[in-house]
Amino acid sequence: MRWFTVLKRILLVYGESIRRIEGNIDLPPEPLNQAAKLIKSFVEEYHEEQEEKFVFPRLKAAGTASWS
């Protein structure tokens, strides 16, 4: 559940970035860069690992995996 909190905060960063871009207000790149790194980390290090551990074995066991 911690990731949901992190993702909500990233969406706040993106929302503020959009507001600044549309309002022609200065936008430092670092918050967007950090948000992108967090998203990459989530997808590559957490989400994919969870799929490999829990989802894919069940799909394969059920015979519904398209790669089996």
mmCIF file of the N, C-alpha and C atoms, coordinates in Angstrom:
data_MODEL
# 
_entry.id   MODEL 
# 
loop_
_atom_site.group_PDB 
_atom_site.id 
_atom_site.type_symbol 
_atom_site.label_atom_id 
_atom_site.label_alt_id 
_atom_site.label_comp_id 
_atom_site.label_asym_id 
_atom_site.label_entity_id 
_atom_site.label_seq_id 
_atom_site.pdbx_PDB_ins_code 
_atom_site.Cartn_x 
_atom_site.Cartn_y 
_atom_site.Cartn_z 
_atom_site.occupancy 
_atom_site.B_iso_or_equiv 
_atom_site.pdbx_formal_charge 
_atom_site.auth_seq_id 
_atom_site.auth_comp_id 
_atom_site.auth_asym_id 
_atom_site.auth_atom_id 
_atom_site.pdbx_PDB_model_num 
ATOM 1   N N  . MET A 1 1  ? 0.812  -1.197  0.000   1.00 0.00 ? 1  MET A N  1 
ATOM 2   C CA . MET A 1 1  ? 0.000  0.000   0.000   1.00 0.00 ? 1  MET A CA 1 
ATOM 3   C C  . MET A 1 1  ? 0.859  1.266   0.000   1.00 0.00 ? 1  MET A C  1 
ATOM 4   N N  . ARG A 1 2  ? 2.115  1.149   0.414   1.00 0.00 ? 2  ARG A N  1 
ATOM 5   C CA . ARG A 1 2  ? 2.990  2.322   0.399   1.00 0.00 ? 2  ARG A CA 1 
ATOM 6   C C  . ARG A 1 2  ? 3.140  2.868   -1.011  1.00 0.00 ? 2  ARG A C  1 
ATOM 7   N N  . TRP A 1 3  ? 3.167  1.965   -2.003  1.00 0.00 ? 3  TRP A N  1 
ATOM 8   C CA . TRP A 1 3  ? 3.346  2.417   -3.382  1.00 0.00 ? 3  TRP A CA 1 
ATOM 9   C C  . TRP A 1 3  ? 2.187  3.291   -3.836  1.00 0.00 ? 3  TRP A C  1 
ATOM 10  N N  . PHE A 1 4  ? 0.979  3.019   -3.339  1.00 0.00 ? 4  PHE A N  1 
ATOM 11  C CA . PHE A 1 4  ? -0.149 3.852   -3.734  1.00 0.00 ? 4  PHE A CA 1 
ATOM 12  C C  . PHE A 1 4  ? 0.043  5.281   -3.248  1.00 0.00 ? 4  PHE A C  1 
ATOM 13  N N  . THR A 1 5  ? 0.570  5.441   -2.069  1.00 0.00 ? 5  THR A N  1 
ATOM 14  C CA . THR A 1 5  ? 0.852  6.776   -1.542  1.00 0.00 ? 5  THR A CA 1 
ATOM 15  C C  . THR A 1 5  ? 1.914  7.465   -2.384  1.00 0.00 ? 5  THR A C  1 
ATOM 16  N N  . VAL A 1 6  ? 2.953  6.730   -2.733  1.00 0.00 ? 6  VAL A N  1 
ATOM 17  C CA . VAL A 1 6  ? 4.016  7.286   -3.583  1.00 0.00 ? 6  VAL A CA 1 
ATOM 18  C C  . VAL A 1 6  ? 3.442  7.680   -4.935  1.00 0.00 ? 6  VAL A C  1 
ATOM 19  N N  . LEU A 1 7  ? 2.638  6.808   -5.525  1.00 0.00 ? 7  LEU A N  1 
ATOM 20  C CA . LEU A 1 7  ? 2.056  7.110   -6.837  1.00 0.00 ? 7  LEU A CA 1 
ATOM 21  C C  . LEU A 1 7  ? 1.135  8.328   -6.783  1.00 0.00 ? 7  LEU A C  1 
ATOM 22  N N  . LYS A 1 8  ? 0.375  8.469   -5.702  1.00 0.00 ? 8  LYS A N  1 
ATOM 23  C CA . LYS A 1 8  ? -0.479 9.649   -5.555  1.00 0.00 ? 8  LYS A CA 1 
ATOM 24  C C  . LYS A 1 8  ? 0.362  10.927  -5.505  1.00 0.00 ? 8  LYS A C  1 
ATOM 25  N N  . ARG A 1 9  ? 1.484  10.867  -4.823  1.00 0.00 ? 9  ARG A N  1 
ATOM 26  C CA . ARG A 1 9  ? 2.357  12.041  -4.742  1.00 0.00 ? 9  ARG A CA 1 
ATOM 27  C C  . ARG A 1 9  ? 2.980  12.361  -6.092  1.00 0.00 ? 9  ARG A C  1 
ATOM 28  N N  . ILE A 1 10 ? 3.324  11.327  -6.838  1.00 0.00 ? 10 ILE A N  1 
ATOM 29  C CA . ILE A 1 10 ? 3.867  11.552  -8.174  1.00 0.00 ? 10 ILE A CA 1 
ATOM 30  C C  . ILE A 1 10 ? 2.826  12.216  -9.065  1.00 0.00 ? 10 ILE A C  1 
ATOM 31  N N  . LEU A 1 11 ? 1.576  11.792  -8.944  1.00 0.00 ? 11 LEU A N  1 
ATOM 32  C CA . LEU A 1 11 ? 0.521  12.427  -9.718  1.00 0.00 ? 11 LEU A CA 1 
ATOM 33  C C  . LEU A 1 11 ? 0.360  13.897  -9.344  1.00 0.00 ? 11 LEU A C  1 
ATOM 34  N N  . LEU A 1 12 ? 0.593  14.225  -8.081  1.00 0.00 ? 12 LEU A N  1 
ATOM 35  C CA . LEU A 1 12 ? 0.572  15.633  -7.672  1.00 0.00 ? 12 LEU A CA 1 
ATOM 36  C C  . LEU A 1 12 ? 1.686  16.417  -8.354  1.00 0.00 ? 12 LEU A C  1 
ATOM 37  N N  . VAL A 1 13 ? 2.880  15.811  -8.437  1.00 0.00 ? 13 VAL A N  1 
ATOM 38  C CA . VAL A 1 13 ? 4.010  16.461  -9.120  1.00 0.00 ? 13 VAL A CA 1 
ATOM 39  C C  . VAL A 1 13 ? 3.658  16.686  -10.582 1.00 0.00 ? 13 VAL A C  1 
ATOM 40  N N  . TYR A 1 14 ? 3.091  15.666  -11.234 1.00 0.00 ? 14 TYR A N  1 
ATOM 41  C CA . TYR A 1 14 ? 2.716  15.806  -12.641 1.00 0.00 ? 14 TYR A CA 1 
ATOM 42  C C  . TYR A 1 14 ? 1.635  16.872  -12.822 1.00 0.00 ? 14 TYR A C  1 
ATOM 43  N N  . GLY A 1 15 ? 0.653  16.878  -11.942 1.00 0.00 ? 15 GLY A N  1 
ATOM 44  C CA . GLY A 1 15 ? -0.402 17.882  -12.025 1.00 0.00 ? 15 GLY A CA 1 
ATOM 45  C C  . GLY A 1 15 ? 0.135  19.297  -11.884 1.00 0.00 ? 15 GLY A C  1 
ATOM 46  N N  . GLU A 1 16 ? 1.029  19.494  -10.929 1.00 0.00 ? 16 GLU A N  1 
ATOM 47  C CA . GLU A 1 16 ? 1.634  20.811  -10.739 1.00 0.00 ? 16 GLU A CA 1 
ATOM 48  C C  . GLU A 1 16 ? 2.500  21.185  -11.931 1.00 0.00 ? 16 GLU A C  1 
ATOM 49  N N  . SER A 1 17 ? 3.169  20.211  -12.495 1.00 0.00 ? 17 SER A N  1 
ATOM 50  C CA . SER A 1 17 ? 3.992  20.474  -13.682 1.00 0.00 ? 17 SER A CA 1 
ATOM 51  C C  . SER A 1 17 ? 3.126  20.940  -14.846 1.00 0.00 ? 17 SER A C  1 
ATOM 52  N N  . ILE A 1 18 ? 2.004  20.279  -15.044 1.00 0.00 ? 18 ILE A N  1 
ATOM 53  C CA . ILE A 1 18 ? 1.084  20.680  -16.116 1.00 0.00 ? 18 ILE A CA 1 
ATOM 54  C C  . ILE A 1 18 ? 0.589  22.103  -15.874 1.00 0.00 ? 18 ILE A C  1 
ATOM 55  N N  . ARG A 1 19 ? 0.223  22.390  -14.629 1.00 0.00 ? 19 ARG A N  1 
ATOM 56  C CA . ARG A 1 19 ? -0.260 23.728  -14.296 1.00 0.00 ? 19 ARG A CA 1 
ATOM 57  C C  . ARG A 1 19 ? 0.789  24.786  -14.625 1.00 0.00 ? 19 ARG A C  1 
ATOM 58  N N  . ARG A 1 20 ? 2.037  24.491  -14.288 1.00 0.00 ? 20 ARG A N  1 
ATOM 59  C CA . ARG A 1 20 ? 3.110  25.457  -14.544 1.00 0.00 ? 20 ARG A CA 1 
ATOM 60  C C  . ARG A 1 20 ? 3.399  25.614  -16.030 1.00 0.00 ? 20 ARG A C  1 
ATOM 61  N N  . ILE A 1 21 ? 3.391  24.506  -16.747 1.00 0.00 ? 21 ILE A N  1 
ATOM 62  C CA . ILE A 1 21 ? 3.641  24.585  -18.190 1.00 0.00 ? 21 ILE A CA 1 
ATOM 63  C C  . ILE A 1 21 ? 2.543  25.399  -18.867 1.00 0.00 ? 21 ILE A C  1 
ATOM 64  N N  . GLU A 1 22 ? 1.301  25.084  -18.534 1.00 0.00 ? 22 GLU A N  1 
ATOM 65  C CA . GLU A 1 22 ? 0.171  25.809  -19.138 1.00 0.00 ? 22 GLU A CA 1 
ATOM 66  C C  . GLU A 1 22 ? 0.151  27.275  -18.731 1.00 0.00 ? 22 GLU A C  1 
ATOM 67  N N  . GLY A 1 23 ? 0.625  27.579  -17.540 1.00 0.00 ? 23 GLY A N  1 
ATOM 68  C CA . GLY A 1 23 ? 0.653  28.957  -17.062 1.00 0.00 ? 23 GLY A CA 1 
ATOM 69  C C  . GLY A 1 23 ? 1.938  29.685  -17.387 1.00 0.00 ? 23 GLY A C  1 
ATOM 70  N N  . ASN A 1 24 ? 2.811  29.022  -18.149 1.00 0.00 ? 24 ASN A N  1 
ATOM 71  C CA . ASN A 1 24 ? 4.101  29.601  -18.519 1.00 0.00 ? 24 ASN A CA 1 
ATOM 72  C C  . ASN A 1 24 ? 4.884  30.051  -17.278 1.00 0.00 ? 24 ASN A C  1 
ATOM 73  N N  . ILE A 1 25 ? 4.859  29.206  -16.247 1.00 0.00 ? 25 ILE A N  1 
ATOM 74  C CA . ILE A 1 25 ? 5.554  29.460  -14.987 1.00 0.00 ? 25 ILE A CA 1 
ATOM 75  C C  . ILE A 1 25 ? 6.805  28.587  -14.955 1.00 0.00 ? 25 ILE A C  1 
ATOM 76  N N  . ASP A 1 26 ? 7.859  29.101  -14.345 1.00 0.00 ? 26 ASP A N  1 
ATOM 77  C CA . ASP A 1 26 ? 9.120  28.366  -14.255 1.00 0.00 ? 26 ASP A CA 1 
ATOM 78  C C  . ASP A 1 26 ? 8.890  26.960  -13.695 1.00 0.00 ? 26 ASP A C  1 
ATOM 79  N N  . LEU A 1 27 ? 9.502  25.988  -14.326 1.00 0.00 ? 27 LEU A N  1 
ATOM 80  C CA . LEU A 1 27 ? 9.361  24.594  -13.911 1.00 0.00 ? 27 LEU A CA 1 
ATOM 81  C C  . LEU A 1 27 ? 10.743 23.971  -13.782 1.00 0.00 ? 27 LEU A C  1 
ATOM 82  N N  . PRO A 1 28 ? 11.243 23.805  -12.553 1.00 0.00 ? 28 PRO A N  1 
ATOM 83  C CA . PRO A 1 28 ? 12.528 23.140  -12.396 1.00 0.00 ? 28 PRO A CA 1 
ATOM 84  C C  . PRO A 1 28 ? 12.405 21.671  -12.824 1.00 0.00 ? 28 PRO A C  1 
ATOM 85  N N  . PRO A 1 29 ? 13.375 21.147  -13.554 1.00 0.00 ? 29 PRO A N  1 
ATOM 86  C CA . PRO A 1 29 ? 13.264 19.791  -14.093 1.00 0.00 ? 29 PRO A CA 1 
ATOM 87  C C  . PRO A 1 29 ? 13.440 18.685  -13.048 1.00 0.00 ? 29 PRO A C  1 
ATOM 88  N N  . GLU A 1 30 ? 14.086 18.967  -11.955 1.00 0.00 ? 30 GLU A N  1 
ATOM 89  C CA . GLU A 1 30 ? 14.427 17.906  -11.003 1.00 0.00 ? 30 GLU A CA 1 
ATOM 90  C C  . GLU A 1 30 ? 13.220 17.161  -10.415 1.00 0.00 ? 30 GLU A C  1 
ATOM 91  N N  . PRO A 1 31 ? 12.145 17.837  -10.013 1.00 0.00 ? 31 PRO A N  1 
ATOM 92  C CA . PRO A 1 31 ? 10.994 17.072  -9.501  1.00 0.00 ? 31 PRO A CA 1 
ATOM 93  C C  . PRO A 1 31 ? 10.418 16.092  -10.536 1.00 0.00 ? 31 PRO A C  1 
ATOM 94  N N  . LEU A 1 32 ? 10.356 16.507  -11.793 1.00 0.00 ? 32 LEU A N  1 
ATOM 95  C CA . LEU A 1 32 ? 9.872  15.598  -12.836 1.00 0.00 ? 32 LEU A CA 1 
ATOM 96  C C  . LEU A 1 32 ? 10.841 14.443  -13.045 1.00 0.00 ? 32 LEU A C  1 
ATOM 97  N N  . ASN A 1 33 ? 12.119 14.732  -13.019 1.00 0.00 ? 33 ASN A N  1 
ATOM 98  C CA . ASN A 1 33 ? 13.139 13.695  -13.175 1.00 0.00 ? 33 ASN A CA 1 
ATOM 99  C C  . ASN A 1 33 ? 13.044 12.672  -12.043 1.00 0.00 ? 33 ASN A C  1 
ATOM 100 N N  . GLN A 1 34 ? 12.891 13.140  -10.825 1.00 0.00 ? 34 GLN A N  1 
ATOM 101 C CA . GLN A 1 34 ? 12.763 12.233  -9.684  1.00 0.00 ? 34 GLN A CA 1 
ATOM 102 C C  . GLN A 1 34 ? 11.483 11.404  -9.769  1.00 0.00 ? 34 GLN A C  1 
ATOM 103 N N  . ALA A 1 35 ? 10.394 12.030  -10.203 1.00 0.00 ? 35 ALA A N  1 
ATOM 104 C CA . ALA A 1 35 ? 9.133  11.303  -10.350 1.00 0.00 ? 35 ALA A CA 1 
ATOM 105 C C  . ALA A 1 35 ? 9.263  10.202  -11.396 1.00 0.00 ? 35 ALA A C  1 
ATOM 106 N N  . ALA A 1 36 ? 9.910  10.501  -12.511 1.00 0.00 ? 36 ALA A N  1 
ATOM 107 C CA . ALA A 1 36 ? 10.109 9.505   -13.565 1.00 0.00 ? 36 ALA A CA 1 
ATOM 108 C C  . ALA A 1 36 ? 10.967 8.350   -13.064 1.00 0.00 ? 36 ALA A C  1 
ATOM 109 N N  . LYS A 1 37 ? 11.987 8.648   -12.280 1.00 0.00 ? 37 LYS A N  1 
ATOM 110 C CA . LYS A 1 37 ? 12.839 7.588   -11.721 1.00 0.00 ? 37 LYS A CA 1 
ATOM 111 C C  . LYS A 1 37 ? 12.047 6.686   -10.772 1.00 0.00 ? 37 LYS A C  1 
ATOM 112 N N  . LEU A 1 38 ? 11.172 7.290   -9.973  1.00 0.00 ? 38 LEU A N  1 
ATOM 113 C CA . LEU A 1 38 ? 10.346 6.486   -9.069  1.00 0.00 ? 38 LEU A CA 1 
ATOM 114 C C  . LEU A 1 38 ? 9.400  5.568   -9.835  1.00 0.00 ? 38 LEU A C  1 
ATOM 115 N N  . ILE A 1 39 ? 8.796  6.087   -10.896 1.00 0.00 ? 39 ILE A N  1 
ATOM 116 C CA . ILE A 1 39 ? 7.903  5.265   -11.714 1.00 0.00 ? 39 ILE A CA 1 
ATOM 117 C C  . ILE A 1 39 ? 8.689  4.105   -12.326 1.00 0.00 ? 39 ILE A C  1 
ATOM 118 N N  . LYS A 1 40 ? 9.847  4.386   -12.868 1.00 0.00 ? 40 LYS A N  1 
ATOM 119 C CA . LYS A 1 40 ? 10.698 3.342   -13.469 1.00 0.00 ? 40 LYS A CA 1 
ATOM 120 C C  . LYS A 1 40 ? 11.055 2.289   -12.430 1.00 0.00 ? 40 LYS A C  1 
ATOM 121 N N  . SER A 1 41 ? 11.429 2.737   -11.257 1.00 0.00 ? 41 SER A N  1 
ATOM 122 C CA . SER A 1 41 ? 11.779 1.821   -10.168 1.00 0.00 ? 41 SER A CA 1 
ATOM 123 C C  . SER A 1 41 ? 10.591 0.950   -9.795  1.00 0.00 ? 41 SER A C  1 
ATOM 124 N N  . PHE A 1 42 ? 9.423  1.558   -9.693  1.00 0.00 ? 42 PHE A N  1 
ATOM 125 C CA . PHE A 1 42 ? 8.220  0.806   -9.339  1.00 0.00 ? 42 PHE A CA 1 
ATOM 126 C C  . PHE A 1 42 ? 7.939  -0.283  -10.366 1.00 0.00 ? 42 PHE A C  1 
ATOM 127 N N  . VAL A 1 43 ? 7.973  0.081   -11.632 1.00 0.00 ? 43 VAL A N  1 
ATOM 128 C CA . VAL A 1 43 ? 7.650  -0.880  -12.691 1.00 0.00 ? 43 VAL A CA 1 
ATOM 129 C C  . VAL A 1 43 ? 8.694  -1.987  -12.752 1.00 0.00 ? 43 VAL A C  1 
ATOM 130 N N  . GLU A 1 44 ? 9.962  -1.630  -12.758 1.00 0.00 ? 44 GLU A N  1 
ATOM 131 C CA . GLU A 1 44 ? 11.014 -2.618  -12.975 1.00 0.00 ? 44 GLU A CA 1 
ATOM 132 C C  . GLU A 1 44 ? 11.352 -3.442  -11.736 1.00 0.00 ? 44 GLU A C  1 
ATOM 133 N N  . GLU A 1 45 ? 11.321 -2.820  -10.576 1.00 0.00 ? 45 GLU A N  1 
ATOM 134 C CA . GLU A 1 45 ? 11.806 -3.511  -9.385  1.00 0.00 ? 45 GLU A CA 1 
ATOM 135 C C  . GLU A 1 45 ? 10.696 -4.079  -8.502  1.00 0.00 ? 45 GLU A C  1 
ATOM 136 N N  . TYR A 1 46 ? 9.527  -3.565  -8.592  1.00 0.00 ? 46 TYR A N  1 
ATOM 137 C CA . TYR A 1 46 ? 8.459  -4.031  -7.711  1.00 0.00 ? 46 TYR A CA 1 
ATOM 138 C C  . TYR A 1 46 ? 7.352  -4.733  -8.494  1.00 0.00 ? 46 TYR A C  1 
ATOM 139 N N  . HIS A 1 47 ? 6.748  -4.025  -9.410  1.00 0.00 ? 47 HIS A N  1 
ATOM 140 C CA . HIS A 1 47 ? 5.588  -4.562  -10.120 1.00 0.00 ? 47 HIS A CA 1 
ATOM 141 C C  . HIS A 1 47 ? 5.933  -5.821  -10.918 1.00 0.00 ? 47 HIS A C  1 
ATOM 142 N N  . GLU A 1 48 ? 7.009  -5.775  -11.695 1.00 0.00 ? 48 GLU A N  1 
ATOM 143 C CA . GLU A 1 48 ? 7.394  -6.949  -12.484 1.00 0.00 ? 48 GLU A CA 1 
ATOM 144 C C  . GLU A 1 48 ? 7.744  -8.125  -11.581 1.00 0.00 ? 48 GLU A C  1 
ATOM 145 N N  . GLU A 1 49 ? 8.399  -7.854  -10.471 1.00 0.00 ? 49 GLU A N  1 
ATOM 146 C CA . GLU A 1 49 ? 8.754  -8.919  -9.521  1.00 0.00 ? 49 GLU A CA 1 
ATOM 147 C C  . GLU A 1 49 ? 7.497  -9.580  -8.949  1.00 0.00 ? 49 GLU A C  1 
ATOM 148 N N  . GLN A 1 50 ? 6.513  -8.762  -8.619  1.00 0.00 ? 50 GLN A N  1 
ATOM 149 C CA . GLN A 1 50 ? 5.270  -9.302  -8.079  1.00 0.00 ? 50 GLN A CA 1 
ATOM 150 C C  . GLN A 1 50 ? 4.543  -10.166 -9.114  1.00 0.00 ? 50 GLN A C  1 
ATOM 151 N N  . GLU A 1 51 ? 4.547  -9.731  -10.362 1.00 0.00 ? 51 GLU A N  1 
ATOM 152 C CA . GLU A 1 51 ? 3.943  -10.534 -11.428 1.00 0.00 ? 51 GLU A CA 1 
ATOM 153 C C  . GLU A 1 51 ? 4.649  -11.875 -11.570 1.00 0.00 ? 51 GLU A C  1 
ATOM 154 N N  . GLU A 1 52 ? 5.968  -11.829 -11.583 1.00 0.00 ? 52 GLU A N  1 
ATOM 155 C CA . GLU A 1 52 ? 6.753  -13.058 -11.730 1.00 0.00 ? 52 GLU A CA 1 
ATOM 156 C C  . GLU A 1 52 ? 6.492  -14.031 -10.578 1.00 0.00 ? 52 GLU A C  1 
ATOM 157 N N  . LYS A 1 53 ? 6.351  -13.510 -9.384  1.00 0.00 ? 53 LYS A N  1 
ATOM 158 C CA . LYS A 1 53 ? 6.153  -14.357 -8.196  1.00 0.00 ? 53 LYS A CA 1 
ATOM 159 C C  . LYS A 1 53 ? 4.740  -14.909 -8.075  1.00 0.00 ? 53 LYS A C  1 
ATOM 160 N N  . PHE A 1 54 ? 3.754  -14.074 -8.333  1.00 0.00 ? 54 PHE A N  1 
ATOM 161 C CA . PHE A 1 54 ? 2.386  -14.428 -7.977  1.00 0.00 ? 54 PHE A CA 1 
ATOM 162 C C  . PHE A 1 54 ? 1.433  -14.629 -9.160  1.00 0.00 ? 54 PHE A C  1 
ATOM 163 N N  . VAL A 1 55 ? 1.503  -13.758 -10.133 1.00 0.00 ? 55 VAL A N  1 
ATOM 164 C CA . VAL A 1 55 ? 0.520  -13.803 -11.212 1.00 0.00 ? 55 VAL A CA 1 
ATOM 165 C C  . VAL A 1 55 ? 0.876  -14.860 -12.256 1.00 0.00 ? 55 VAL A C  1 
ATOM 166 N N  . PHE A 1 56 ? 2.080  -14.792 -12.790 1.00 0.00 ? 56 PHE A N  1 
ATOM 167 C CA . PHE A 1 56 ? 2.454  -15.690 -13.874 1.00 0.00 ? 56 PHE A CA 1 
ATOM 168 C C  . PHE A 1 56 ? 2.384  -17.164 -13.497 1.00 0.00 ? 56 PHE A C  1 
ATOM 169 N N  . PRO A 1 57 ? 2.840  -17.573 -12.305 1.00 0.00 ? 57 PRO A N  1 
ATOM 170 C CA . PRO A 1 57 ? 2.714  -18.991 -11.955 1.00 0.00 ? 57 PRO A CA 1 
ATOM 171 C C  . PRO A 1 57 ? 1.259  -19.466 -11.924 1.00 0.00 ? 57 PRO A C  1 
ATOM 172 N N  . ARG A 1 58 ? 0.359  -18.625 -11.468 1.00 0.00 ? 58 ARG A N  1 
ATOM 173 C CA . ARG A 1 58 ? -1.059 -19.009 -11.433 1.00 0.00 ? 58 ARG A CA 1 
ATOM 174 C C  . ARG A 1 58 ? -1.646 -19.111 -12.836 1.00 0.00 ? 58 ARG A C  1 
ATOM 175 N N  . LEU A 1 59 ? -1.279 -18.188 -13.703 1.00 0.00 ? 59 LEU A N  1 
ATOM 176 C CA . LEU A 1 59 ? -1.751 -18.263 -15.085 1.00 0.00 ? 59 LEU A CA 1 
ATOM 177 C C  . LEU A 1 59 ? -1.228 -19.516 -15.775 1.00 0.00 ? 59 LEU A C  1 
ATOM 178 N N  . LYS A 1 60 ? 0.035  -19.814 -15.544 1.00 0.00 ? 60 LYS A N  1 
ATOM 179 C CA . LYS A 1 60 ? 0.628  -21.005 -16.153 1.00 0.00 ? 60 LYS A CA 1 
ATOM 180 C C  . LYS A 1 60 ? -0.038 -22.275 -15.619 1.00 0.00 ? 60 LYS A C  1 
ATOM 181 N N  . ALA A 1 61 ? -0.254 -22.346 -14.308 1.00 0.00 ? 61 ALA A N  1 
ATOM 182 C CA . ALA A 1 61 ? -0.896 -23.511 -13.699 1.00 0.00 ? 61 ALA A CA 1 
ATOM 183 C C  . ALA A 1 61 ? -2.324 -23.690 -14.203 1.00 0.00 ? 61 ALA A C  1 
ATOM 184 N N  . ALA A 1 62 ? -2.997 -22.596 -14.482 1.00 0.00 ? 62 ALA A N  1 
ATOM 185 C CA . ALA A 1 62 ? -4.372 -22.664 -14.966 1.00 0.00 ? 62 ALA A CA 1 
ATOM 186 C C  . ALA A 1 62 ? -4.438 -22.946 -16.465 1.00 0.00 ? 62 ALA A C  1 
ATOM 187 N N  . GLY A 1 63 ? -3.275 -22.913 -17.119 1.00 0.00 ? 63 GLY A N  1 
ATOM 188 C CA . GLY A 1 63 ? -3.238 -23.145 -18.556 1.00 0.00 ? 63 GLY A CA 1 
ATOM 189 C C  . GLY A 1 63 ? -3.727 -21.975 -19.375 1.00 0.00 ? 63 GLY A C  1 
ATOM 190 N N  . THR A 1 64 ? -3.737 -20.789 -18.765 1.00 0.00 ? 64 THR A N  1 
ATOM 191 C CA . THR A 1 64 ? -4.218 -19.604 -19.482 1.00 0.00 ? 64 THR A CA 1 
ATOM 192 C C  . THR A 1 64 ? -3.106 -18.674 -19.930 1.00 0.00 ? 64 THR A C  1 
ATOM 193 N N  . ALA A 1 65 ? -1.871 -19.050 -19.648 1.00 0.00 ? 65 ALA A N  1 
ATOM 194 C CA . ALA A 1 65 ? -0.744 -18.208 -20.037 1.00 0.00 ? 65 ALA A CA 1 
ATOM 195 C C  . ALA A 1 65 ? -0.490 -18.389 -21.543 1.00 0.00 ? 65 ALA A C  1 
ATOM 196 N N  . SER A 1 66 ? -0.402 -17.298 -22.266 1.00 0.00 ? 66 SER A N  1 
ATOM 197 C CA . SER A 1 66 ? -0.219 -17.368 -23.715 1.00 0.00 ? 66 SER A CA 1 
ATOM 198 C C  . SER A 1 66 ? 1.180  -17.835 -24.108 1.00 0.00 ? 66 SER A C  1 
ATOM 199 N N  . TRP A 1 67 ? 2.134  -17.798 -23.185 1.00 0.00 ? 67 TRP A N  1 
ATOM 200 C CA . TRP A 1 67 ? 3.500  -18.221 -23.477 1.00 0.00 ? 67 TRP A CA 1 
ATOM 201 C C  . TRP A 1 67 ? 3.766  -19.672 -23.069 1.00 0.00 ? 67 TRP A C  1 
ATOM 202 N N  . SER A 1 68 ? 2.809  -20.329 -22.409 1.00 0.00 ? 68 SER A N  1 
ATOM 203 C CA . SER A 1 68 ? 3.037  -21.707 -21.926 1.00 0.00 ? 68 SER A CA 1 
ATOM 204 C C  . SER A 1 68 ? 2.885  -22.736 -23.016 1.00 0.00 ? 68 SER A C  1 
# 
